[in-house]
Amino acid sequence: MKTLRLLFALACATTIASTGWAQTLAANQSLAFGSFAPGVSSGTVTISPAGARSSGGGVFLVSSGAGTAASYTVGGTSSATYAITLPSNGEVVLTSGPNSMAVNNFSSSPAGTGVIGGGGTQTLSVGATLSVGSNQATGSYSGSFNVTVEYN
């Protein structure tokens, strides 16, 4: 079995509507799919927004690299609402030299729309699904994606 250690570099973009409020989006933790072993058939590794990791198809999870959901702190005026835009399927690819894996099915908590809490912040968590090819080449795969937060 081959073990893959994946680190997923994170790029954040924020779109802020002109409201006069002071808003921030700070990255706290990168999305990482952890260590796993690809099988002879293709499969997936999924990280939920809550940080739960699962596999499907011919992928075997390795306990030494648990993976993590991406985490952001959205700051602004209490009770302000904002829309969350995540990448569409087919937009994000992790690479290691000439090898690649697609990342799809991005999801977040909160999903779609968030509300800034009474303390002026809210945590936004993001997960996704990694498509692993049969006998995927080992390596340290990386990539980036944009998260857009637009205040209503």
Secondary structure as UniProt FT lines:
FT   STRAND          4..6
FT   STRAND          24..29
FT   STRAND          34..47
FT   TURN            49..50
FT   STRAND          53..61
FT   TURN            63..64
FT   STRAND          70..75
FT   TURN            78..79
FT   STRAND          81..85
FT   TURN            89..90
FT   STRAND          92..96
FT   TURN            97..98
FT   STRAND          99..109
FT   STRAND          113..115
FT   TURN            118..119
FT   STRAND          121..132
FT   TURN            134..135
FT   STRAND          148..151
//
